[in-house]
Amino acid sequence: MTKALIRHAVREDFETLLEIDEASFPGGVAYNANELAYFMNRDGAETLVAEQAGEIIAFLIMEVHRNRRTATLITLDVREDHRRSGYGTLLMKRAEETLRDYGVEVYDLQVDIKNRNAVRFYNKHGFTVVRTLPKYYANGNDAYLMVKELERA
Ligand SMILES: CC(C)(COP(=O)(O)OP(=O)(O)OC[C@H]1O[C@@H](n2cnc3c(N)ncnc32)[C@H](O)[C@@H]1OP(=O)(O)O)[C@@H](O)C(=O)NCCC(=O)NCCS
């Protein structure tokens, strides 16, 4: 990966983020436009994008519950042809810097238990499985609820 820029998403990015999400997940699991807009616009939501030479390669949505010092990683999507090149890690590290600044101590996520690459990725980054959520996804797949404690900066 040559130098990537991490920035907050702007309105003009929306269609690209939708396209990346649709390409990353099976039908019924990928967000439609309404769902993506809903998650991006929720209270406490922040969307970060990783850009390379003007092209968005990956994005992450998190939702911060500042009063509870917790957060949820809503999604993290990397374009298929750029996976395993460090973009996911880069976005996650930047997200965690922001979460620490907000005083977040622990954050969580849900991931399809069959999505082995993502589970491996999150394990590598310090998440542990706390529970299985049966039939969590629209296609009937179960999810793992995974949690990570953030060390203080
Ligand atoms: C999961 C995902 C976000 C990881 O992002 P990435 O940019 O590819 O990951 P990075 O290059 O930063 O990190 C790579 C690490 O993740 C894990 N990993 C990612 N893809 C993997 C694969 N195909 N096979 C094995 N391990 C994999 C490994 O631990 C790997 O480390 P290693 O290369 O030292 O073995 C990305 O694969 C993706 O967008 N997947 C589709 C969407 C998705 O499932 N998102 C997560 C659910 S919310």
PDBQT file of the ligand as one rigid body, heavy atoms in Angstrom, charges set to zero:
ROOT
HETATM    1  C1  LIG A 201     -12.251  -8.250   6.909  1.00  0.00    +0.000 C 
HETATM    2  C2  LIG A 201     -11.611  -7.067   6.154  1.00  0.00    +0.000 C 
HETATM    3  C3  LIG A 201     -12.268  -5.778   6.639  1.00  0.00    +0.000 C 
HETATM    4  C4  LIG A 201     -10.108  -7.038   6.491  1.00  0.00    +0.000 C 
HETATM    5  O1  LIG A 201      -9.526  -5.905   5.904  1.00  0.00    +0.000 OA
HETATM    6  P1  LIG A 201      -8.084  -6.001   5.147  1.00  0.00    +0.000 P 
HETATM    7  O2  LIG A 201      -7.720  -4.651   4.703  1.00  0.00    +0.000 OA
HETATM    8  O3  LIG A 201      -8.191  -7.080   4.117  1.00  0.00    +0.000 OA
HETATM    9  O4  LIG A 201      -7.162  -6.521   6.350  1.00  0.00    +0.000 OA
HETATM   10  P2  LIG A 201      -5.625  -6.117   6.648  1.00  0.00    +0.000 P 
HETATM   11  O5  LIG A 201      -4.826  -6.256   5.424  1.00  0.00    +0.000 OA
HETATM   12  O6  LIG A 201      -5.583  -4.822   7.368  1.00  0.00    +0.000 OA
HETATM   13  O7  LIG A 201      -5.270  -7.253   7.721  1.00  0.00    +0.000 OA
HETATM   14  C5  LIG A 201      -5.021  -8.554   7.275  1.00  0.00    +0.000 C 
HETATM   15  C6  LIG A 201      -5.271  -9.530   8.417  1.00  0.00    +0.000 C 
HETATM   16  O8  LIG A 201      -6.658  -9.838   8.522  1.00  0.00    +0.000 OA
HETATM   17  C7  LIG A 201      -6.870 -11.258   8.491  1.00  0.00    +0.000 C 
HETATM   18  N1  LIG A 201      -7.337 -11.610   7.142  1.00  0.00    +0.000 N 
HETATM   19  C8  LIG A 201      -7.947 -10.745   6.288  1.00  0.00    +0.000 A 
HETATM   20  N2  LIG A 201      -8.246 -11.386   5.147  1.00  0.00    +0.000 NA
HETATM   21  C9  LIG A 201      -7.812 -12.649   5.261  1.00  0.00    +0.000 A 
HETATM   22  C10 LIG A 201      -7.838 -13.778   4.402  1.00  0.00    +0.000 A 
HETATM   23  N3  LIG A 201      -8.366 -13.717   3.158  1.00  0.00    +0.000 N 
HETATM   24  N4  LIG A 201      -7.315 -14.929   4.820  1.00  0.00    +0.000 NA
HETATM   25  C11 LIG A 201      -6.772 -15.030   6.048  1.00  0.00    +0.000 A 
HETATM   26  N5  LIG A 201      -6.699 -13.972   6.914  1.00  0.00    +0.000 NA
HETATM   27  C12 LIG A 201      -7.234 -12.801   6.536  1.00  0.00    +0.000 A 
HETATM   28  C13 LIG A 201      -5.499 -11.854   8.802  1.00  0.00    +0.000 C 
HETATM   29  O9  LIG A 201      -5.346 -11.824  10.205  1.00  0.00    +0.000 OA
HETATM   30  C14 LIG A 201      -4.579 -10.848   8.144  1.00  0.00    +0.000 C 
HETATM   31  O10 LIG A 201      -3.293 -10.804   8.704  1.00  0.00    +0.000 OA
HETATM   32  P3  LIG A 201      -2.091 -11.564   7.949  1.00  0.00    +0.000 P 
HETATM   33  O11 LIG A 201      -2.119 -11.034   6.538  1.00  0.00    +0.000 OA
HETATM   34  O12 LIG A 201      -0.882 -11.154   8.739  1.00  0.00    +0.000 OA
HETATM   35  O13 LIG A 201      -2.423 -13.014   8.026  1.00  0.00    +0.000 OA
HETATM   36  C15 LIG A 201     -11.761  -7.231   4.616  1.00  0.00    +0.000 C 
HETATM   37  O14 LIG A 201     -11.338  -8.513   4.256  1.00  0.00    +0.000 OA
HETATM   38  C16 LIG A 201     -13.171  -7.006   4.069  1.00  0.00    +0.000 C 
HETATM   39  O15 LIG A 201     -13.546  -5.905   3.729  1.00  0.00    +0.000 OA
HETATM   40  N6  LIG A 201     -13.983  -8.080   3.957  1.00  0.00    +0.000 N 
HETATM   41  C17 LIG A 201     -15.317  -7.985   3.373  1.00  0.00    +0.000 C 
HETATM   42  C18 LIG A 201     -16.251  -7.202   4.250  1.00  0.00    +0.000 C 
HETATM   43  C19 LIG A 201     -16.283  -7.767   5.634  1.00  0.00    +0.000 C 
HETATM   44  O16 LIG A 201     -16.419  -8.973   5.830  1.00  0.00    +0.000 OA
HETATM   45  N7  LIG A 201     -16.166  -6.875   6.642  1.00  0.00    +0.000 N 
HETATM   46  C20 LIG A 201     -16.150  -7.241   8.030  1.00  0.00    +0.000 C 
HETATM   47  C21 LIG A 201     -17.471  -7.531   8.577  1.00  0.00    +0.000 C 
HETATM   48  S1  LIG A 201     -18.243  -6.131   9.348  1.00  0.00    +0.000 SA
ENDROOT
TORSDOF 0
